[in-house]
Amino acid sequence: MTVIIRKIRTALQREYLKSGGIQIQVAIDQAEENLGSLAEQCLDQIDETIDLIAEMTADPRRRPSTSELLRIHALVNVMLGACAATNTPGLVDTLYALARLVAGLLATDTWLDGALTPAVNLLRLVRRGVLGPDEIEVLVGGIDQCTDRISRLDHLAIEP
């Protein structure tokens, strides 16, 4: 006699393994519908978070403190979580670019005036959907160039 032991890890697995349980495509459709119902709330959260970051970086000549940079990094993570319920092209890539820039700033004392301003402005534009994919790619590349420059200046110990 053969015994089959199945470990059920999720509610979805329990449902589709039941006799007459939910079909996978139906479950996926319901999950997408649930995410869609959260989209507006998540977009509001993203907007509020962008505003918080903009407040912390309003003076382009002032380097944010380490605690402010850590807070910005945490806020980026909050926005990345909220992206799961939205379909905003380019937002995830822009957030990752901002996270890389903040990580670069945390690793150095180098500061280029306004280093965070383009990233915050790009977040606003991407969130509103006014840029195409090619434009977003180019602008994210510009943020990454800034990150590289900050890292290079710190490595060479050259004043900006």
BAFINU-265710 format. One record per atom (N, C-alpha, C): residue number from 1; atom name; z, x, y. Coordinates in nm, 2 decimals, always signed. Each point is the difference from the previous one (the first is absolute). Layout:
<recs>
NUM CA Z X Y
...
</recs>
This chain:
<recs>
1 N +0.00 +0.08 -0.12
1 CA +0.00 -0.08 +0.12
1 C +0.00 +0.09 +0.12
2 N -0.08 -0.04 +0.10
2 CA -0.02 +0.08 +0.13
2 C +0.08 -0.07 +0.11
3 N +0.07 +0.07 +0.07
3 CA +0.07 -0.06 +0.12
3 C -0.06 +0.06 +0.12
4 N -0.04 -0.08 +0.10
4 CA -0.05 +0.04 +0.12
4 C +0.10 -0.03 +0.11
5 N +0.04 +0.11 +0.07
5 CA +0.09 -0.02 +0.11
5 C -0.07 +0.02 +0.13
6 N +0.00 -0.10 +0.09
6 CA -0.06 +0.01 +0.13
6 C +0.10 +0.00 +0.11
7 N -0.01 +0.10 +0.08
7 CA +0.09 +0.00 +0.12
7 C -0.07 -0.07 +0.11
8 N +0.07 -0.10 +0.06
8 CA -0.06 -0.07 +0.11
8 C +0.07 +0.05 +0.13
9 N -0.08 +0.05 +0.09
9 CA +0.06 +0.07 +0.12
9 C +0.00 -0.09 +0.12
10 N -0.10 -0.09 +0.01
10 CA -0.01 -0.07 +0.12
10 C -0.01 -0.15 -0.02
11 N +0.02 -0.08 +0.10
11 CA -0.01 -0.15 -0.01
11 C -0.14 -0.04 -0.04
12 N -0.10 +0.07 +0.05
12 CA -0.14 -0.02 -0.03
12 C -0.03 +0.02 -0.14
13 N +0.05 +0.11 -0.06
13 CA -0.02 +0.02 -0.14
13 C +0.07 -0.11 -0.09
14 N +0.11 -0.04 +0.04
14 CA +0.07 -0.11 -0.07
14 C -0.09 -0.13 +0.00
15 N -0.06 -0.03 +0.12
15 CA -0.07 -0.12 +0.01
15 C -0.13 +0.01 -0.08
16 N -0.07 +0.11 +0.00
16 CA -0.13 +0.00 -0.07
16 C +0.02 +0.02 -0.15
17 N +0.11 +0.05 -0.04
17 CA +0.03 +0.01 -0.15
17 C +0.05 -0.13 -0.06
18 N +0.04 -0.09 +0.08
18 CA +0.04 -0.13 -0.05
18 C -0.12 -0.08 -0.05
19 N +0.03 -0.08 -0.10
19 CA -0.11 -0.08 -0.05
19 C -0.04 -0.10 +0.11
20 N -0.13 +0.00 +0.03
20 CA -0.04 -0.09 +0.11
20 C +0.04 +0.05 +0.14
21 N +0.04 +0.13 +0.01
21 CA +0.05 +0.05 +0.12
21 C -0.11 +0.02 +0.11
22 N +0.03 +0.06 +0.11
22 CA -0.09 +0.01 +0.11
22 C -0.11 +0.10 -0.03
23 N -0.12 -0.02 +0.04
23 CA -0.11 +0.09 -0.02
23 C +0.01 +0.11 +0.11
24 N -0.05 +0.12 -0.04
24 CA +0.01 +0.11 +0.09
24 C -0.07 -0.03 +0.13
25 N -0.12 -0.05 +0.00
25 CA -0.07 -0.03 +0.12
25 C +0.07 -0.10 +0.09
26 N +0.06 -0.10 -0.06
26 CA +0.08 -0.10 +0.07
26 C +0.12 +0.07 +0.07
27 N +0.06 +0.09 -0.07
27 CA +0.12 +0.07 +0.05
27 C -0.04 +0.09 +0.12
28 N -0.12 +0.07 -0.01
28 CA -0.05 +0.08 +0.11
28 C -0.03 -0.08 +0.12
29 N -0.07 -0.12 -0.02
29 CA -0.03 -0.09 +0.11
29 C +0.12 -0.05 +0.07
30 N +0.11 -0.03 -0.08
30 CA +0.12 -0.05 +0.06
30 C +0.07 +0.11 +0.08
31 N +0.00 +0.13 -0.05
31 CA +0.06 +0.11 +0.07
31 C -0.08 +0.03 +0.13
32 N -0.13 -0.01 +0.00
32 CA -0.08 +0.02 +0.12
32 C +0.03 -0.11 +0.10
33 N +0.02 -0.12 -0.05
33 CA +0.03 -0.11 +0.09
33 C +0.14 +0.02 +0.07
34 N +0.10 +0.05 -0.09
34 CA +0.13 +0.02 +0.06
34 C +0.00 +0.11 +0.10
35 N -0.08 +0.11 -0.03
35 CA -0.01 +0.11 +0.10
35 C -0.07 -0.05 +0.13
36 N -0.10 -0.09 -0.01
36 CA -0.07 -0.06 +0.11
36 C +0.10 -0.08 +0.09
37 N +0.10 -0.06 -0.06
37 CA +0.09 -0.08 +0.07
37 C +0.10 +0.09 +0.08
38 N +0.01 +0.12 -0.04
38 CA +0.09 +0.10 +0.07
38 C -0.07 +0.08 +0.10
39 N -0.13 -0.01 +0.01
39 CA -0.08 +0.09 +0.08
39 C +0.04 -0.02 +0.15
40 N +0.01 -0.12 +0.05
40 CA +0.03 -0.01 +0.15
40 C +0.13 +0.06 +0.03
41 N +0.10 -0.02 -0.08
41 CA +0.14 +0.05 +0.02
41 C -0.01 +0.16 +0.00
42 N -0.08 +0.05 -0.10
42 CA -0.01 +0.15 -0.01
42 C -0.07 +0.06 +0.12
43 N -0.11 -0.07 +0.05
43 CA -0.07 +0.04 +0.12
43 C +0.09 +0.00 +0.12
44 N +0.09 -0.10 +0.01
44 CA +0.09 +0.00 +0.11
44 C +0.10 +0.12 -0.01
45 N +0.05 +0.03 -0.12
45 CA +0.09 +0.11 -0.02
45 C -0.07 +0.13 +0.04
46 N -0.13 +0.01 -0.04
46 CA -0.08 +0.12 +0.03
46 C -0.01 +0.02 +0.16
47 N -0.03 -0.11 +0.06
47 CA -0.01 +0.00 +0.15
47 C +0.13 +0.04 +0.07
48 N +0.11 -0.05 -0.05
48 CA +0.13 +0.03 +0.06
48 C +0.03 +0.15 -0.03
49 N -0.03 +0.05 -0.11
49 CA +0.02 +0.14 -0.04
49 C -0.08 +0.09 +0.08
50 N -0.13 -0.03 +0.02
50 CA -0.08 +0.08 +0.09
50 C +0.06 +0.01 +0.14
51 N +0.05 -0.12 +0.05
51 CA +0.06 +0.00 +0.13
51 C +0.12 +0.09 +0.01
52 N +0.08 +0.00 -0.11
52 CA +0.12 +0.09 +0.00
52 C -0.04 +0.15 +0.01
53 N -0.10 +0.03 -0.08
53 CA -0.05 +0.14 +0.00
53 C -0.06 +0.04 +0.14
54 N -0.07 -0.10 +0.06
54 CA -0.06 +0.02 +0.13
54 C +0.11 +0.03 +0.11
55 N +0.11 -0.07 -0.02
55 CA +0.12 +0.02 +0.10
55 C +0.05 +0.14 -0.02
56 N +0.01 +0.05 -0.12
56 CA +0.06 +0.13 -0.03
56 C -0.09 +0.11 +0.05
57 N -0.13 -0.03 +0.01
57 CA -0.10 +0.10 +0.04
57 C -0.06 -0.02 +0.13
58 N +0.06 -0.09 +0.09
58 CA -0.06 -0.04 +0.12
58 C -0.03 +0.12 +0.10
59 N +0.09 +0.09 +0.00
59 CA -0.02 +0.12 +0.09
59 C -0.07 +0.11 -0.08
60 N -0.13 +0.02 +0.02
60 CA -0.07 +0.10 -0.08
60 C +0.04 +0.14 +0.02
61 N +0.08 +0.03 +0.11
61 CA +0.05 +0.14 +0.02
61 C +0.12 +0.03 -0.08
62 N +0.07 -0.11 -0.04
62 CA +0.13 +0.02 -0.07
62 C -0.02 +0.00 -0.15
63 N +0.05 +0.11 -0.06
63 CA +0.00 +0.00 -0.15
63 C +0.11 -0.09 -0.05
64 N -0.03 -0.09 -0.09
64 CA +0.10 -0.08 -0.06
64 C +0.10 +0.09 -0.07
65 N +0.13 -0.04 +0.00
65 CA +0.10 +0.07 -0.07
65 C -0.02 -0.01 -0.15
66 N +0.07 +0.09 -0.08
66 CA -0.02 -0.01 -0.14
66 C +0.04 -0.13 -0.06
67 N +0.11 -0.06 +0.06
67 CA +0.04 -0.14 -0.05
67 C -0.11 -0.10 +0.03
68 N -0.06 +0.01 +0.12
68 CA -0.11 -0.09 +0.03
68 C -0.12 +0.02 -0.09
69 N -0.03 +0.12 -0.03
69 CA -0.12 +0.03 -0.09
69 C +0.04 -0.06 -0.14
70 N +0.12 +0.02 -0.05
70 CA +0.04 -0.06 -0.13
70 C -0.01 -0.15 +0.01
71 N +0.04 -0.06 +0.11
71 CA -0.01 -0.14 +0.01
71 C -0.15 -0.05 +0.00
72 N -0.08 +0.08 +0.07
72 CA -0.14 -0.04 +0.00
72 C -0.06 +0.01 -0.14
73 N +0.04 +0.10 -0.07
73 CA -0.05 +0.02 -0.14
73 C +0.05 -0.12 -0.09
74 N +0.12 -0.04 +0.02
74 CA +0.06 -0.12 -0.07
74 C -0.08 -0.13 +0.04
75 N -0.03 -0.01 +0.12
75 CA -0.07 -0.12 +0.05
75 C -0.14 +0.00 -0.06
76 N -0.07 +0.11 -0.01
76 CA -0.13 +0.01 -0.07
76 C +0.01 -0.05 -0.14
77 N +0.11 +0.04 -0.07
77 CA +0.02 -0.05 -0.14
77 C +0.02 -0.15 +0.00
78 N +0.07 -0.06 +0.10
78 CA +0.02 -0.14 +0.01
78 C -0.14 -0.07 +0.01
79 N -0.08 +0.06 +0.09
79 CA -0.14 -0.06 +0.02
79 C -0.09 +0.01 -0.12
80 N +0.02 +0.11 -0.08
80 CA -0.08 +0.02 -0.12
80 C +0.04 -0.11 -0.10
81 N +0.13 -0.03 -0.01
81 CA +0.04 -0.11 -0.08
81 C -0.05 -0.13 +0.04
82 N -0.01 -0.03 +0.13
82 CA -0.05 -0.12 +0.05
82 C -0.15 -0.01 -0.03
83 N -0.07 +0.11 -0.01
83 CA -0.15 +0.00 -0.02
83 C -0.04 -0.07 -0.13
84 N +0.10 +0.00 -0.10
84 CA -0.04 -0.06 -0.13
84 C -0.04 -0.15 +0.02
85 N +0.05 -0.07 +0.10
85 CA -0.03 -0.14 +0.02
85 C -0.11 -0.02 +0.10
86 N -0.06 +0.10 +0.05
86 CA -0.11 -0.01 +0.10
86 C -0.12 +0.07 -0.05
87 N -0.11 -0.04 +0.06
87 CA -0.13 +0.06 -0.03
87 C -0.06 +0.05 +0.13
88 N +0.06 +0.11 +0.05
88 CA -0.04 +0.05 +0.13
88 C -0.07 +0.14 -0.03
89 N -0.13 +0.00 +0.00
89 CA -0.07 +0.12 -0.03
89 C +0.04 +0.12 +0.09
90 N +0.03 +0.11 -0.07
90 CA +0.03 +0.13 +0.07
90 C +0.15 +0.01 +0.04
91 N +0.08 -0.10 -0.01
91 CA +0.14 +0.01 +0.04
91 C +0.08 +0.09 -0.09
92 N -0.02 +0.00 -0.13
92 CA +0.07 +0.09 -0.09
92 C -0.04 +0.15 +0.03
93 N -0.13 +0.02 +0.02
93 CA -0.04 +0.14 +0.03
93 C +0.06 +0.05 +0.13
94 N +0.00 -0.09 +0.10
94 CA +0.06 +0.04 +0.13
94 C +0.15 +0.02 -0.01
95 N +0.07 -0.08 -0.07
95 CA +0.14 +0.02 -0.02
95 C +0.03 +0.13 -0.08
96 N -0.08 +0.04 -0.10
96 CA +0.02 +0.12 -0.07
96 C -0.03 +0.12 +0.10
97 N -0.10 -0.01 +0.08
97 CA -0.03 +0.11 +0.10
97 C +0.12 +0.01 +0.09
98 N +0.06 -0.11 +0.05
98 CA +0.12 +0.01 +0.09
98 C +0.12 +0.06 -0.08
99 N +0.01 -0.03 -0.12
99 CA +0.11 +0.06 -0.08
99 C -0.02 +0.15 -0.02
100 N -0.12 +0.04 -0.02
100 CA -0.03 +0.15 -0.01
100 C +0.03 +0.07 +0.13
101 N -0.04 -0.07 +0.11
101 CA +0.03 +0.06 +0.13
101 C +0.15 +0.01 +0.03
102 N +0.07 -0.10 -0.03
102 CA +0.15 +0.00 +0.02
102 C +0.06 +0.11 -0.09
103 N -0.04 +0.01 -0.12
103 CA +0.05 +0.10 -0.09
103 C -0.03 +0.14 +0.05
104 N -0.12 +0.02 +0.06
104 CA -0.04 +0.13 +0.06
104 C +0.09 +0.03 +0.12
105 N +0.03 -0.10 +0.08
105 CA +0.09 +0.02 +0.11
105 C +0.15 +0.03 -0.04
106 N +0.04 -0.07 -0.11
106 CA +0.13 +0.03 -0.05
106 C +0.02 +0.14 -0.05
107 N -0.11 +0.06 -0.05
107 CA +0.00 +0.13 -0.05
107 C -0.01 +0.12 +0.10
108 N -0.01 -0.04 +0.13
108 CA -0.02 +0.10 +0.10
108 C +0.07 -0.04 +0.13
109 N +0.01 +0.09 +0.09
109 CA +0.05 -0.03 +0.13
109 C -0.12 -0.01 +0.10
110 N -0.12 +0.02 -0.05
110 CA -0.12 -0.01 +0.09
110 C -0.02 -0.14 +0.05
111 N -0.04 -0.01 +0.12
111 CA -0.03 -0.13 +0.06
111 C -0.12 +0.01 +0.09
112 N -0.10 -0.09 -0.03
112 CA -0.11 -0.01 +0.09
112 C +0.02 -0.13 +0.07
113 N -0.01 +0.00 +0.13
113 CA +0.02 -0.12 +0.08
113 C -0.09 -0.11 -0.05
114 N +0.07 -0.11 -0.02
114 CA -0.08 -0.12 -0.05
114 C -0.04 +0.00 -0.14
115 N +0.06 +0.09 -0.09
115 CA -0.05 +0.02 -0.13
115 C +0.00 -0.13 -0.08
116 N +0.10 -0.09 +0.03
116 CA +0.01 -0.13 -0.08
116 C -0.08 -0.11 +0.07
117 N -0.03 +0.01 +0.12
117 CA -0.06 -0.11 +0.07
117 C -0.13 -0.05 -0.06
118 N -0.10 +0.09 -0.04
118 CA -0.12 -0.05 -0.06
118 C +0.02 -0.08 -0.13
119 N +0.10 +0.05 -0.08
119 CA +0.03 -0.07 -0.13
119 C +0.06 -0.14 +0.03
120 N +0.08 -0.01 +0.10
120 CA +0.06 -0.13 +0.03
120 C -0.11 -0.10 +0.05
121 N -0.09 +0.06 +0.09
121 CA -0.11 -0.08 +0.05
121 C -0.09 -0.04 -0.11
122 N -0.03 +0.09 -0.09
122 CA -0.09 -0.03 -0.11
122 C +0.06 -0.11 -0.09
123 N +0.13 +0.01 -0.02
123 CA +0.07 -0.11 -0.08
123 C -0.02 -0.14 +0.06
124 N +0.01 +0.00 +0.13
124 CA -0.02 -0.13 +0.07
124 C -0.15 -0.05 -0.02
125 N -0.09 +0.09 +0.02
125 CA -0.14 -0.04 -0.01
125 C -0.04 -0.04 -0.15
126 N +0.05 +0.07 -0.09
126 CA -0.03 -0.03 -0.14
126 C +0.07 -0.14 -0.04
127 N +0.12 -0.01 +0.05
127 CA +0.07 -0.13 -0.03
127 C -0.07 -0.12 +0.05
128 N -0.07 +0.02 +0.12
128 CA -0.07 -0.12 +0.06
128 C -0.14 -0.01 -0.06
129 N -0.04 +0.10 -0.08
129 CA -0.13 -0.01 -0.07
129 C -0.12 +0.02 +0.09
130 N +0.02 +0.08 +0.10
130 CA -0.11 +0.02 +0.10
130 C -0.09 +0.12 -0.03
131 N +0.04 +0.08 -0.11
131 CA -0.07 +0.12 -0.03
131 C -0.07 -0.02 -0.14
132 N -0.12 +0.06 -0.02
132 CA -0.06 +0.00 -0.13
132 C +0.05 +0.11 -0.08
133 N -0.03 +0.00 -0.13
133 CA +0.04 +0.10 -0.09
133 C -0.03 +0.15 +0.04
134 N -0.13 +0.01 +0.04
134 CA -0.04 +0.14 +0.04
134 C +0.08 +0.05 +0.12
135 N +0.03 -0.09 +0.10
135 CA +0.07 +0.04 +0.12
135 C +0.15 +0.04 -0.04
136 N +0.05 -0.08 -0.09
136 CA +0.14 +0.02 -0.05
136 C +0.01 +0.14 -0.07
137 N -0.10 +0.02 -0.08
137 CA -0.01 +0.13 -0.08
137 C +0.00 +0.12 +0.10
138 N -0.08 -0.01 +0.10
138 CA -0.01 +0.11 +0.10
138 C +0.13 +0.02 +0.08
139 N +0.06 -0.11 +0.04
139 CA +0.12 +0.01 +0.08
139 C +0.12 +0.04 -0.09
140 N +0.01 -0.04 -0.12
140 CA +0.10 +0.05 -0.09
140 C -0.02 +0.15 -0.02
141 N -0.12 +0.04 -0.01
141 CA -0.03 +0.15 -0.01
141 C +0.05 +0.07 +0.12
142 N -0.01 -0.06 +0.12
142 CA +0.05 +0.06 +0.12
142 C +0.15 +0.02 +0.00
143 N +0.07 -0.10 -0.06
143 CA +0.14 +0.01 -0.01
143 C +0.04 +0.11 -0.10
144 N -0.08 +0.01 -0.11
144 CA +0.03 +0.11 -0.09
144 C -0.03 +0.14 +0.06
145 N -0.10 +0.01 +0.09
145 CA -0.03 +0.12 +0.07
145 C +0.12 +0.04 +0.09
146 N +0.06 -0.10 +0.06
146 CA +0.12 +0.03 +0.08
146 C +0.11 +0.05 -0.08
147 N +0.02 -0.06 -0.12
147 CA +0.11 +0.04 -0.09
147 C -0.03 +0.14 -0.04
148 N -0.12 +0.04 -0.04
148 CA -0.04 +0.13 -0.04
148 C +0.02 +0.10 +0.12
149 N -0.03 -0.04 +0.12
149 CA +0.02 +0.09 +0.12
149 C +0.14 +0.03 +0.02
150 N +0.09 -0.10 -0.01
150 CA +0.14 +0.02 +0.02
150 C +0.06 +0.09 -0.11
151 N -0.05 -0.02 -0.12
151 CA +0.05 +0.09 -0.11
151 C -0.05 +0.14 +0.03
152 N -0.13 +0.02 +0.04
152 CA -0.05 +0.13 +0.02
152 C +0.07 +0.07 +0.12
153 N +0.02 -0.07 +0.11
153 CA +0.07 +0.06 +0.11
153 C +0.14 +0.04 -0.04
154 N +0.07 -0.08 -0.08
154 CA +0.13 +0.04 -0.04
154 C -0.01 +0.13 -0.09
155 N -0.09 +0.00 -0.09
155 CA -0.02 +0.11 -0.09
155 C -0.03 +0.13 +0.08
156 N -0.08 -0.01 +0.10
156 CA -0.03 +0.12 +0.08
156 C +0.09 +0.03 +0.11
157 N +0.10 -0.09 +0.02
157 CA +0.10 +0.01 +0.11
157 C -0.07 +0.02 +0.13
158 N -0.10 -0.08 +0.03
158 CA -0.08 +0.00 +0.12
158 C +0.04 -0.12 +0.08
159 N +0.02 +0.02 +0.13
159 CA +0.02 -0.12 +0.09
159 C -0.12 -0.09 +0.01
160 N +0.02 -0.13 +0.00
160 CA -0.11 -0.09 +0.01
160 C -0.08 +0.02 +0.13
</recs>
